[in-house]
Amino acid sequence: MQIDLQTIDIKPLRQTFDHLARRFGDKPASRYQEGTYDIQQTSIFHYRPTWEPDREIFDERRTAIRMKDWYDFKDPRQFYYGTYTITRAKQQESADSAFAFALDAGLADELPAAVKKLVMEVLLPMRHMEWGANMNNTFISAYGYGTAIEAACMYAAMDRLGIAQQLTRIGMAIDGEVALDAAKELWLSAPAWQGLRRYVEDSFVVHDWFELFIAQNLVLDSLLYPFLYLHVEKRASREGSALPGLVTKFMKDWEAETGRWVDAVVKTAVAESAHNKALIASWVKTYSASADAALEALAQPIFGADTAAVVDSIRSDFQVRLQKVGL
């Protein structure tokens, strides 16, 4: 008995979904495209929001910026749920290894007094700022327009909650719950922290979601992350400890990656129209003034006479970043 095996080529009747074919042509779509484009509902709503009856559930009028296509806010990282969780799992594994190495080496037990002061009085209170960033990105995801920006902001919101937990973990490793209580009291009462606290709490009542994106993800993060994870970390290293640098690995990796997405979003909005550019520039100017003042207040007790040099360096890098996105 002889069996002949043959292969045949079956041409599919369609390569992708109709809404993706209209955008990209009748060809196989990427997983990011399938999980992002035109997912948000735009019609046939059952009711208007009872808390905001003059708006649709998803409404372009919730921000003053205007876009011909809200899906132009594509993510350069191409994050959909699968790639996002895989990436974060790998980063967490790397961060856990660095954290374990620091603890096994006894760096937490042998922390110089000056470095412990930096961690307790500068790094730990930032967990409250990160919680605020989680709230803000959740708001943007809820009230934004288009899955491209909504999904990415929800990923960012979860990241910020994770960073707050990582900071909590650092405090627990060094001084237990006492460290967290002390950090909370600094956030609530210490004069150096009140500028940042006011900035964060004021952001909770910003109704324009893209304005909030600028205030949190562009302005505040661009100033605080270099301050914390570059300048403060260098100060800790000069004081004789590598602990802060090891246990904040996730934050540094995350900021470098997430900054590309933030810049891409802002650059797209700015390039859309002169109206958008002028509006975003005015938001940057307004929030930069408040963020600069908060940064100076935090830096002064740490850097003393060197405060101006540190803050000017951060501002200079921020200006370069703004120029690259067209502002």
ZADO-1210 file (C-alpha; in nm, 4 decimals, padded with zeros to 6 digits):
<atoms>
<atom x="00.0000" y="00.0000" z="00.0000" code="MET" pos="1"/>
<atom x="00.1369" y="00.3358" z="-00.0988" code="GLN" pos="2"/>
<atom x="00.0339" y="00.6675" z="00.0551" code="ILE" pos="3"/>
<atom x="00.1106" y="00.9923" z="-00.1259" code="ASP" pos="4"/>
<atom x="00.1197" y="01.3015" z="00.0981" code="LEU" pos="5"/>
<atom x="00.0542" y="01.6302" z="-00.0687" code="GLN" pos="6"/>
<atom x="00.0349" y="01.9842" z="00.0570" code="THR" pos="7"/>
<atom x="-00.2061" y="02.2404" z="-00.0681" code="ILE" pos="8"/>
<atom x="-00.2018" y="02.6141" z="-00.0185" code="ASP" pos="9"/>
<atom x="-00.5337" y="02.7458" z="00.1070" code="ILE" pos="10"/>
<atom x="-00.5702" y="03.1152" z="00.0504" code="LYS" pos="11"/>
<atom x="-00.7666" y="03.2760" z="00.3337" code="PRO" pos="12"/>
<atom x="-01.0746" y="03.4685" z="00.2327" code="LEU" pos="13"/>
<atom x="-00.9698" y="03.7546" z="00.4590" code="ARG" pos="14"/>
<atom x="-00.6437" y="03.8478" z="00.6269" code="GLN" pos="15"/>
<atom x="-00.7698" y="04.0489" z="00.9193" code="THR" pos="16"/>
<atom x="-01.0695" y="04.2246" z="01.0746" code="PHE" pos="17"/>
<atom x="-01.2547" y="04.4800" z="00.8637" code="ASP" pos="18"/>
<atom x="-01.1728" y="04.7761" z="01.0887" code="HIS" pos="19"/>
<atom x="-00.8013" y="04.6927" z="01.0702" code="LEU" pos="20"/>
<atom x="-00.8163" y="04.6392" z="00.6953" code="ALA" pos="21"/>
<atom x="-00.9625" y="04.9880" z="00.6582" code="ARG" pos="22"/>
<atom x="-00.6645" y="05.1305" z="00.8436" code="ARG" pos="23"/>
<atom x="-00.3735" y="04.9154" z="00.7312" code="PHE" pos="24"/>
<atom x="-00.4920" y="04.7276" z="00.4258" code="GLY" pos="25"/>
<atom x="-00.6016" y="04.3655" z="00.3918" code="ASP" pos="26"/>
<atom x="-00.2962" y="04.2034" z="00.5466" code="LYS" pos="27"/>
<atom x="-00.2260" y="04.0159" z="00.8700" code="PRO" pos="28"/>
<atom x="-00.2294" y="04.2548" z="01.1651" code="ALA" pos="29"/>
<atom x="00.0079" y="04.2550" z="01.4582" code="SER" pos="30"/>
<atom x="-00.1148" y="04.1570" z="01.8026" code="ARG" pos="31"/>
<atom x="-00.0723" y="04.5205" z="01.9124" code="TYR" pos="32"/>
<atom x="-00.2952" y="04.6392" z="01.6288" code="GLN" pos="33"/>
<atom x="-00.5602" y="04.3781" z="01.7063" code="GLU" pos="34"/>
<atom x="-00.5639" y="04.4664" z="02.0748" code="GLY" pos="35"/>
<atom x="-00.5559" y="04.8443" z="02.0330" code="THR" pos="36"/>
<atom x="-00.7102" y="05.0014" z="01.7250" code="TYR" pos="37"/>
<atom x="-01.0777" y="05.0972" z="01.7236" code="ASP" pos="38"/>
<atom x="-01.1566" y="04.8897" z="02.0308" code="ILE" pos="39"/>
<atom x="-01.3253" y="05.1726" z="02.2194" code="GLN" pos="40"/>
<atom x="-01.6976" y="05.2020" z="02.1541" code="GLN" pos="41"/>
<atom x="-01.8043" y="05.5160" z="01.9675" code="THR" pos="42"/>
<atom x="-02.1790" y="05.4673" z="01.9185" code="SER" pos="43"/>
<atom x="-02.4920" y="05.2826" z="02.0326" code="ILE" pos="44"/>
<atom x="-02.4474" y="05.3710" z="02.3989" code="PHE" pos="45"/>
<atom x="-02.7296" y="05.2653" z="02.6279" code="HIS" pos="46"/>
<atom x="-02.7225" y="05.5808" z="02.8381" code="TYR" pos="47"/>
<atom x="-02.5221" y="05.8902" z="02.9183" code="ARG" pos="48"/>
<atom x="-02.3148" y="05.8949" z="03.2383" code="PRO" pos="49"/>
<atom x="-02.5470" y="05.9796" z="03.5259" code="THR" pos="50"/>
<atom x="-02.2640" y="06.1739" z="03.6894" code="TRP" pos="51"/>
<atom x="-02.2017" y="06.3790" z="03.3744" code="GLU" pos="52"/>
<atom x="-02.5160" y="06.3753" z="03.1596" code="PRO" pos="53"/>
<atom x="-02.3894" y="06.6358" z="02.9140" code="ASP" pos="54"/>
<atom x="-02.1195" y="06.3909" z="02.7940" code="ARG" pos="55"/>
<atom x="-02.1130" y="06.0530" z="02.6277" code="GLU" pos="56"/>
<atom x="-01.9415" y="05.7708" z="02.8168" code="ILE" pos="57"/>
<atom x="-01.6434" y="05.8229" z="02.5862" code="PHE" pos="58"/>
<atom x="-01.6319" y="06.1864" z="02.4790" code="ASP" pos="59"/>
<atom x="-01.3688" y="06.3816" z="02.2891" code="GLU" pos="60"/>
<atom x="-01.4697" y="06.7010" z="02.4672" code="ARG" pos="61"/>
<atom x="-01.3122" y="06.5948" z="02.7965" code="ARG" pos="62"/>
<atom x="-00.9874" y="06.7539" z="02.6825" code="THR" pos="63"/>
<atom x="-00.9139" y="07.0834" z="02.5118" code="ALA" pos="64"/>
<atom x="-00.6703" y="06.9301" z="02.2652" code="ILE" pos="65"/>
<atom x="-00.8034" y="06.8103" z="01.9325" code="ARG" pos="66"/>
<atom x="-00.6981" y="06.5157" z="01.7167" code="MET" pos="67"/>
<atom x="-00.8167" y="06.4020" z="01.3759" code="LYS" pos="68"/>
<atom x="-00.7444" y="06.0438" z="01.4809" code="ASP" pos="69"/>
<atom x="-00.7062" y="05.9666" z="01.8519" code="TRP" pos="70"/>
<atom x="-00.5341" y="05.6399" z="01.7623" code="TYR" pos="71"/>
<atom x="-00.2341" y="05.8391" z="01.6465" code="ASP" pos="72"/>
<atom x="-00.1240" y="05.8109" z="02.0109" code="PHE" pos="73"/>
<atom x="00.0295" y="05.4731" z="01.9373" code="LYS" pos="74"/>
<atom x="00.2738" y="05.3204" z="02.1824" code="ASP" pos="75"/>
<atom x="00.6310" y="05.2854" z="02.0466" code="PRO" pos="76"/>
<atom x="00.6744" y="04.9908" z="02.2851" code="ARG" pos="77"/>
<atom x="00.3826" y="04.8113" z="02.1131" code="GLN" pos="78"/>
<atom x="00.2414" y="04.7106" z="02.4512" code="PHE" pos="79"/>
<atom x="-00.0740" y="04.5053" z="02.4638" code="TYR" pos="80"/>
<atom x="-00.1562" y="04.2910" z="02.7671" code="TYR" pos="81"/>
<atom x="00.0676" y="04.0001" z="02.6687" code="GLY" pos="82"/>
<atom x="00.3827" y="04.1963" z="02.5867" code="THR" pos="83"/>
<atom x="00.3275" y="04.4280" z="02.8835" code="TYR" pos="84"/>
<atom x="00.3053" y="04.1488" z="03.1411" code="THR" pos="85"/>
<atom x="00.5980" y="03.9562" z="02.9915" code="ILE" pos="86"/>
<atom x="00.8171" y="04.2673" z="02.9936" code="THR" pos="87"/>
<atom x="00.7275" y="04.3614" z="03.3496" code="ARG" pos="88"/>
<atom x="00.7794" y="04.0057" z="03.4722" code="ALA" pos="89"/>
<atom x="01.1332" y="04.0048" z="03.3336" code="LYS" pos="90"/>
<atom x="01.2043" y="04.3457" z="03.4852" code="GLN" pos="91"/>
<atom x="01.0685" y="04.2362" z="03.8221" code="GLN" pos="92"/>
<atom x="01.2843" y="03.9257" z="03.8156" code="GLU" pos="93"/>
<atom x="01.5904" y="04.1402" z="03.7501" code="SER" pos="94"/>
<atom x="01.4902" y="04.3854" z="04.0242" code="ALA" pos="95"/>
<atom x="01.4339" y="04.1011" z="04.2710" code="ASP" pos="96"/>
<atom x="01.7804" y="03.9644" z="04.1976" code="SER" pos="97"/>
<atom x="01.9398" y="04.3041" z="04.2633" code="ALA" pos="98"/>
<atom x="01.7359" y="04.3451" z="04.5821" code="PHE" pos="99"/>
<atom x="01.8314" y="03.9993" z="04.7076" code="ALA" pos="100"/>
<atom x="02.1984" y="04.0626" z="04.6313" code="PHE" pos="101"/>
<atom x="02.1909" y="04.3859" z="04.8324" code="ALA" pos="102"/>
<atom x="02.0292" y="04.2186" z="05.1323" code="LEU" pos="103"/>
<atom x="02.2484" y="03.9074" z="05.1185" code="ASP" pos="104"/>
<atom x="02.5555" y="04.1316" z="05.1101" code="ALA" pos="105"/>
<atom x="02.4384" y="04.2972" z="05.4307" code="GLY" pos="106"/>
<atom x="02.4127" y="04.6411" z="05.2748" code="LEU" pos="107"/>
<atom x="02.0903" y="04.7182" z="05.4616" code="ALA" pos="108"/>
<atom x="02.2446" y="04.6242" z="05.7980" code="ASP" pos="109"/>
<atom x="02.5634" y="04.8227" z="05.7366" code="GLU" pos="110"/>
<atom x="02.3988" y="05.1314" z="05.5913" code="LEU" pos="111"/>
<atom x="02.5934" y="05.4491" z="05.6767" code="PRO" pos="112"/>
<atom x="02.3917" y="05.6978" z="05.8801" code="ALA" pos="113"/>
<atom x="02.3997" y="05.9593" z="05.6018" code="ALA" pos="114"/>
<atom x="02.2667" y="05.7132" z="05.3440" code="VAL" pos="115"/>
<atom x="01.9982" y="05.5828" z="05.5791" code="LYS" pos="116"/>
<atom x="01.8846" y="05.9420" z="05.6260" code="LYS" pos="117"/>
<atom x="01.8632" y="05.9858" z="05.2483" code="LEU" pos="118"/>
<atom x="01.6586" y="05.6697" z="05.2064" code="VAL" pos="119"/>
<atom x="01.4250" y="05.7411" z="05.4961" code="MET" pos="120"/>
<atom x="01.3729" y="06.1120" z="05.4399" code="GLU" pos="121"/>
<atom x="01.3892" y="06.1395" z="05.0601" code="VAL" pos="122"/>
<atom x="01.3157" y="05.8064" z="04.8961" code="LEU" pos="123"/>
<atom x="01.0422" y="05.6588" z="05.1163" code="LEU" pos="124"/>
<atom x="00.8014" y="05.9551" z="05.1200" code="PRO" pos="125"/>
<atom x="00.7946" y="05.9286" z="04.7412" code="MET" pos="126"/>
<atom x="00.5693" y="05.6261" z="04.7790" code="ARG" pos="127"/>
<atom x="00.2864" y="05.8747" z="04.8369" code="HIS" pos="128"/>
<atom x="00.3737" y="06.0600" z="04.5167" code="MET" pos="129"/>
<atom x="00.3707" y="05.7288" z="04.3291" code="GLU" pos="130"/>
<atom x="00.0268" y="05.6514" z="04.4674" code="TRP" pos="131"/>
<atom x="-00.0847" y="05.9912" z="04.3351" code="GLY" pos="132"/>
<atom x="00.0630" y="05.9033" z="03.9949" code="ALA" pos="133"/>
<atom x="-00.1350" y="05.5797" z="04.0020" code="ASN" pos="134"/>
<atom x="-00.4539" y="05.7773" z="04.0692" code="MET" pos="135"/>
<atom x="-00.3792" y="06.0243" z="03.7910" code="ASN" pos="136"/>
<atom x="-00.3036" y="05.7654" z="03.5238" code="ASN" pos="137"/>
<atom x="-00.6137" y="05.5718" z="03.6248" code="THR" pos="138"/>
<atom x="-00.8172" y="05.8902" z="03.5738" code="PHE" pos="139"/>
<atom x="-00.6618" y="05.9438" z="03.2300" code="ILE" pos="140"/>
<atom x="-00.7400" y="05.5849" z="03.1344" code="SER" pos="141"/>
<atom x="-01.1016" y="05.6239" z="03.2502" code="ALA" pos="142"/>
<atom x="-01.1753" y="05.9583" z="03.0862" code="TYR" pos="143"/>
<atom x="-00.9331" y="05.9591" z="02.7926" code="GLY" pos="144"/>
<atom x="-01.0309" y="05.8940" z="02.4344" code="TYR" pos="145"/>
<atom x="-00.9090" y="05.6025" z="02.2233" code="GLY" pos="146"/>
<atom x="-00.7762" y="05.2673" z="02.3398" code="THR" pos="147"/>
<atom x="-00.4210" y="05.3575" z="02.2358" code="ALA" pos="148"/>
<atom x="-00.3851" y="05.6150" z="02.5147" code="ILE" pos="149"/>
<atom x="-00.6294" y="05.4552" z="02.7585" code="GLU" pos="150"/>
<atom x="-00.4585" y="05.1159" z="02.7683" code="ALA" pos="151"/>
<atom x="-00.1085" y="05.2593" z="02.7954" code="ALA" pos="152"/>
<atom x="-00.2132" y="05.4847" z="03.0841" code="CYS" pos="153"/>
<atom x="-00.3659" y="05.1917" z="03.2696" code="MET" pos="154"/>
<atom x="-00.0381" y="05.0052" z="03.2319" code="TYR" pos="155"/>
<atom x="00.1387" y="05.3153" z="03.3662" code="ALA" pos="156"/>
<atom x="-00.1055" y="05.3315" z="03.6575" code="ALA" pos="157"/>
<atom x="-00.0247" y="04.9742" z="03.7572" code="MET" pos="158"/>
<atom x="00.3467" y="05.0470" z="03.7188" code="ASP" pos="159"/>
<atom x="00.3222" y="05.3377" z="03.9605" code="ARG" pos="160"/>
<atom x="00.1470" y="05.1204" z="04.2165" code="LEU" pos="161"/>
<atom x="00.4265" y="04.8661" z="04.1754" code="GLY" pos="162"/>
<atom x="00.6921" y="05.1338" z="04.2260" code="ILE" pos="163"/>
<atom x="00.5155" y="05.2507" z="04.5432" code="ALA" pos="164"/>
<atom x="00.5243" y="04.8906" z="04.6659" code="GLN" pos="165"/>
<atom x="00.8932" y="04.8648" z="04.5777" code="GLN" pos="166"/>
<atom x="00.9668" y="05.1765" z="04.7845" code="LEU" pos="167"/>
<atom x="00.7647" y="05.0258" z="05.0687" code="THR" pos="168"/>
<atom x="00.9737" y="04.7113" z="05.0415" code="ARG" pos="169"/>
<atom x="01.2926" y="04.9166" z="05.0778" code="ILE" pos="170"/>
<atom x="01.1655" y="05.0802" z="05.3945" code="GLY" pos="171"/>
<atom x="01.0537" y="04.7495" z="05.5430" code="MET" pos="172"/>
<atom x="01.3954" y="04.5960" z="05.4744" code="ALA" pos="173"/>
<atom x="01.5781" y="04.8778" z="05.6528" code="ILE" pos="174"/>
<atom x="01.3602" y="04.9718" z="05.9476" code="ASP" pos="175"/>
<atom x="01.0261" y="04.7920" z="05.9277" code="GLY" pos="176"/>
<atom x="00.6912" y="04.9662" z="05.9659" code="GLU" pos="177"/>
<atom x="00.8533" y="05.2422" z="06.1702" code="VAL" pos="178"/>
<atom x="01.0151" y="05.3673" z="05.8491" code="ALA" pos="179"/>
<atom x="00.6807" y="05.3829" z="05.6685" code="LEU" pos="180"/>
<atom x="00.5129" y="05.5727" z="05.9529" code="ASP" pos="181"/>
<atom x="00.8002" y="05.8217" z="05.9626" code="ALA" pos="182"/>
<atom x="00.7847" y="05.8702" z="05.5844" code="ALA" pos="183"/>
<atom x="00.4111" y="05.9346" z="05.6005" code="LYS" pos="184"/>
<atom x="00.4619" y="06.1964" z="05.8715" code="GLU" pos="185"/>
<atom x="00.7261" y="06.3704" z="05.6557" code="LEU" pos="186"/>
<atom x="00.4837" y="06.3752" z="05.3614" code="TRP" pos="187"/>
<atom x="00.2103" y="06.5241" z="05.5770" code="LEU" pos="188"/>
<atom x="00.4083" y="06.7714" z="05.7873" code="SER" pos="189"/>
<atom x="00.7695" y="06.8360" z="05.6830" code="ALA" pos="190"/>
<atom x="00.8053" y="07.1819" z="05.5169" code="PRO" pos="191"/>
<atom x="01.0343" y="07.0450" z="05.2433" code="ALA" pos="192"/>
<atom x="00.7598" y="06.8096" z="05.1225" code="TRP" pos="193"/>
<atom x="00.4628" y="07.0437" z="05.1192" code="GLN" pos="194"/>
<atom x="00.5324" y="07.1847" z="04.7718" code="GLY" pos="195"/>
<atom x="00.5275" y="06.8380" z="04.6167" code="LEU" pos="196"/>
<atom x="00.2320" y="06.7295" z="04.8261" code="ARG" pos="197"/>
<atom x="00.0366" y="07.0374" z="04.7123" code="ARG" pos="198"/>
<atom x="00.1284" y="06.9647" z="04.3489" code="TYR" pos="199"/>
<atom x="00.0042" y="06.6056" z="04.3757" code="VAL" pos="200"/>
<atom x="-00.3164" y="06.6911" z="04.5595" code="GLU" pos="201"/>
<atom x="-00.3972" y="06.9769" z="04.3211" code="ASP" pos="202"/>
<atom x="-00.3574" y="06.7359" z="04.0308" code="SER" pos="203"/>
<atom x="-00.6468" y="06.5284" z="04.1665" code="PHE" pos="204"/>
<atom x="-00.8938" y="06.8005" z="04.0691" code="VAL" pos="205"/>
<atom x="-00.7661" y="06.8564" z="03.7128" code="VAL" pos="206"/>
<atom x="-01.0552" y="06.7609" z="03.4832" code="HIS" pos="207"/>
<atom x="-00.8781" y="06.7787" z="03.1457" code="ASP" pos="208"/>
<atom x="-00.7175" y="06.4368" z="03.1071" code="TRP" pos="209"/>
<atom x="-00.4475" y="06.5462" z="02.8644" code="PHE" pos="210"/>
<atom x="-00.3565" y="06.8386" z="03.0873" code="GLU" pos="211"/>
<atom x="-00.3175" y="06.5851" z="03.3673" code="LEU" pos="212"/>
<atom x="-00.0987" y="06.3714" z="03.1402" code="PHE" pos="213"/>
<atom x="00.1303" y="06.6705" z="03.0925" code="ILE" pos="214"/>
<atom x="00.1322" y="06.7626" z="03.4622" code="ALA" pos="215"/>
<atom x="00.2138" y="06.4115" z="03.5847" code="GLN" pos="216"/>
<atom x="00.3855" y="06.2090" z="03.3156" code="ASN" pos="217"/>
<atom x="00.5803" y="06.4815" z="03.1397" code="LEU" pos="218"/>
<atom x="00.6567" y="06.7648" z="03.3826" code="VAL" pos="219"/>
<atom x="00.6696" y="06.6110" z="03.7294" code="LEU" pos="220"/>
<atom x="00.8295" y="06.2809" z="03.6328" code="ASP" pos="221"/>
<atom x="01.0899" y="06.4512" z="03.4149" code="SER" pos="222"/>
<atom x="01.2090" y="06.6482" z="03.7179" code="LEU" pos="223"/>
<atom x="01.1681" y="06.4008" z="04.0032" code="LEU" pos="224"/>
<atom x="01.3093" y="06.0844" z="03.8465" code="TYR" pos="225"/>
<atom x="01.6523" y="06.2309" z="03.7604" code="PRO" pos="226"/>
<atom x="01.6584" y="06.3927" z="04.1037" code="PHE" pos="227"/>
<atom x="01.5869" y="06.0656" z="04.2851" code="LEU" pos="228"/>
<atom x="01.7547" y="05.8034" z="04.0746" code="TYR" pos="229"/>
<atom x="02.0535" y="05.9980" z="03.9482" code="LEU" pos="230"/>
<atom x="02.1546" y="06.2824" z="04.1786" code="HIS" pos="231"/>
<atom x="02.0362" y="06.1415" z="04.5131" code="VAL" pos="232"/>
<atom x="02.1741" y="05.8022" z="04.4182" code="GLU" pos="233"/>
<atom x="02.5127" y="05.9563" z="04.3360" code="LYS" pos="234"/>
<atom x="02.5102" y="06.1298" z="04.6728" code="ARG" pos="235"/>
<atom x="02.4431" y="05.7954" z="04.8445" code="ALA" pos="236"/>
<atom x="02.7256" y="05.6340" z="04.6510" code="SER" pos="237"/>
<atom x="02.9675" y="05.9073" z="04.7603" code="ARG" pos="238"/>
<atom x="02.8550" y="05.8468" z="05.1188" code="GLU" pos="239"/>
<atom x="02.9688" y="05.4879" z="05.0870" code="GLY" pos="240"/>
<atom x="02.6693" y="05.2714" z="04.9972" code="SER" pos="241"/>
<atom x="02.5562" y="05.1016" z="04.6782" code="ALA" pos="242"/>
<atom x="02.2232" y="04.9973" z="04.8333" code="LEU" pos="243"/>
<atom x="02.0012" y="05.2729" z="04.6840" code="PRO" pos="244"/>
<atom x="02.1387" y="05.2062" z="04.3382" code="GLY" pos="245"/>
<atom x="02.0703" y="04.8329" z="04.3595" code="LEU" pos="246"/>
<atom x="01.7220" y="04.8409" z="04.5113" code="VAL" pos="247"/>
<atom x="01.5918" y="05.1050" z="04.2694" code="THR" pos="248"/>
<atom x="01.6928" y="04.9223" z="03.9507" code="LYS" pos="249"/>
<atom x="01.3313" y="04.8724" z="03.8439" code="PHE" pos="250"/>
<atom x="01.2533" y="05.2437" z="03.8686" code="MET" pos="251"/>
<atom x="01.5483" y="05.3433" z="03.6505" code="LYS" pos="252"/>
<atom x="01.4731" y="05.0836" z="03.3844" code="ASP" pos="253"/>
<atom x="01.1060" y="05.1758" z="03.3903" code="TRP" pos="254"/>
<atom x="01.1654" y="05.5504" z="03.3542" code="GLU" pos="255"/>
<atom x="01.3943" y="05.5068" z="03.0533" code="ALA" pos="256"/>
<atom x="01.1360" y="05.2902" z="02.8761" code="GLU" pos="257"/>
<atom x="00.8239" y="05.4822" z="02.9751" code="THR" pos="258"/>
<atom x="00.9794" y="05.8169" z="02.8856" code="GLY" pos="259"/>
<atom x="00.9879" y="05.7083" z="02.5195" code="ARG" pos="260"/>
<atom x="00.6124" y="05.6506" z="02.5271" code="TRP" pos="261"/>
<atom x="00.5385" y="05.9823" z="02.7008" code="VAL" pos="262"/>
<atom x="00.7543" y="06.1711" z="02.4526" code="ASP" pos="263"/>
<atom x="00.5857" y="05.9984" z="02.1586" code="ALA" pos="264"/>
<atom x="00.2395" y="06.0950" z="02.2853" code="VAL" pos="265"/>
<atom x="00.3330" y="06.4594" z="02.3460" code="VAL" pos="266"/>
<atom x="00.5197" y="06.4880" z="02.0158" code="LYS" pos="267"/>
<atom x="00.2169" y="06.3541" z="01.8280" code="THR" pos="268"/>
<atom x="-00.0210" y="06.5967" z="01.9979" code="ALA" pos="269"/>
<atom x="00.2100" y="06.8935" z="01.9409" code="VAL" pos="270"/>
<atom x="00.2566" y="06.8101" z="01.5731" code="ALA" pos="271"/>
<atom x="-00.1196" y="06.7804" z="01.5180" code="GLU" pos="272"/>
<atom x="-00.1938" y="07.1546" z="01.5212" code="SER" pos="273"/>
<atom x="-00.0792" y="07.4982" z="01.6324" code="ALA" pos="274"/>
<atom x="-00.3717" y="07.4991" z="01.8754" code="HIS" pos="275"/>
<atom x="-00.2459" y="07.1862" z="02.0490" code="ASN" pos="276"/>
<atom x="00.1113" y="07.3125" z="02.0577" code="LYS" pos="277"/>
<atom x="00.0180" y="07.6447" z="02.2186" code="ALA" pos="278"/>
<atom x="-00.2082" y="07.4787" z="02.4718" code="LEU" pos="279"/>
<atom x="00.0460" y="07.2138" z="02.5731" code="ILE" pos="280"/>
<atom x="00.3224" y="07.4753" z="02.5958" code="ALA" pos="281"/>
<atom x="00.1064" y="07.6793" z="02.8349" code="SER" pos="282"/>
<atom x="00.0439" y="07.3715" z="03.0515" code="TRP" pos="283"/>
<atom x="00.4136" y="07.2899" z="03.0601" code="VAL" pos="284"/>
<atom x="00.4962" y="07.6454" z="03.1646" code="LYS" pos="285"/>
<atom x="00.2343" y="07.6481" z="03.4408" code="THR" pos="286"/>
<atom x="00.3213" y="07.3116" z="03.5910" code="TYR" pos="287"/>
<atom x="00.6961" y="07.3542" z="03.5516" code="SER" pos="288"/>
<atom x="00.6879" y="07.6561" z="03.7818" code="ALA" pos="289"/>
<atom x="00.5193" y="07.4586" z="04.0606" code="SER" pos="290"/>
<atom x="00.7305" y="07.1473" z="04.0045" code="ALA" pos="291"/>
<atom x="01.0540" y="07.3508" z="04.0033" code="ASP" pos="292"/>
<atom x="00.9649" y="07.5064" z="04.3382" code="ALA" pos="293"/>
<atom x="00.8830" y="07.1648" z="04.4863" code="ALA" pos="294"/>
<atom x="01.2093" y="07.0217" z="04.3542" code="LEU" pos="295"/>
<atom x="01.4169" y="07.3030" z="04.5022" code="GLU" pos="296"/>
<atom x="01.2542" y="07.2553" z="04.8420" code="ALA" pos="297"/>
<atom x="01.3417" y="06.8845" z="04.8369" code="LEU" pos="298"/>
<atom x="01.6959" y="06.9366" z="04.7107" code="ALA" pos="299"/>
<atom x="01.8001" y="07.2113" z="04.9509" code="GLN" pos="300"/>
<atom x="01.8331" y="06.9966" z="05.2679" code="PRO" pos="301"/>
<atom x="02.0322" y="06.7354" z="05.0761" code="ILE" pos="302"/>
<atom x="02.2632" y="06.9334" z="04.8516" code="PHE" pos="303"/>
<atom x="02.2941" y="07.2643" z="05.0367" code="GLY" pos="304"/>
<atom x="02.5211" y="07.4973" z="04.8431" code="ALA" pos="305"/>
<atom x="02.5129" y="07.2592" z="04.5453" code="ASP" pos="306"/>
<atom x="02.1335" y="07.2775" z="04.5130" code="THR" pos="307"/>
<atom x="02.1351" y="07.5337" z="04.2321" code="ALA" pos="308"/>
<atom x="02.3769" y="07.3247" z="04.0238" code="ALA" pos="309"/>
<atom x="02.1728" y="07.0066" z="04.0702" code="VAL" pos="310"/>
<atom x="01.8392" y="07.1712" z="03.9923" code="VAL" pos="311"/>
<atom x="01.9796" y="07.3597" z="03.6936" code="ASP" pos="312"/>
<atom x="02.1176" y="07.0343" z="03.5524" code="SER" pos="313"/>
<atom x="01.7769" y="06.8679" z="03.5793" code="ILE" pos="314"/>
<atom x="01.6022" y="07.1690" z="03.4254" code="ARG" pos="315"/>
<atom x="01.8518" y="07.1793" z="03.1400" code="SER" pos="316"/>
<atom x="01.7918" y="06.8134" z="03.0552" code="ASP" pos="317"/>
<atom x="01.4176" y="06.8750" z="03.0701" code="PHE" pos="318"/>
<atom x="01.4464" y="07.1646" z="02.8233" code="GLN" pos="319"/>
<atom x="01.6360" y="06.9413" z="02.5826" code="VAL" pos="320"/>
<atom x="01.3582" y="06.6847" z="02.6125" code="ARG" pos="321"/>
<atom x="01.0932" y="06.9484" z="02.5433" code="LEU" pos="322"/>
<atom x="01.2767" y="07.0636" z="02.2309" code="GLN" pos="323"/>
<atom x="01.2850" y="06.7081" z="02.0999" code="LYS" pos="324"/>
<atom x="00.9063" y="06.6788" z="02.1240" code="VAL" pos="325"/>
<atom x="00.8541" y="07.0104" z="01.9480" code="GLY" pos="326"/>
<atom x="00.7998" y="07.2501" z="02.2374" code="LEU" pos="327"/>
</atoms>
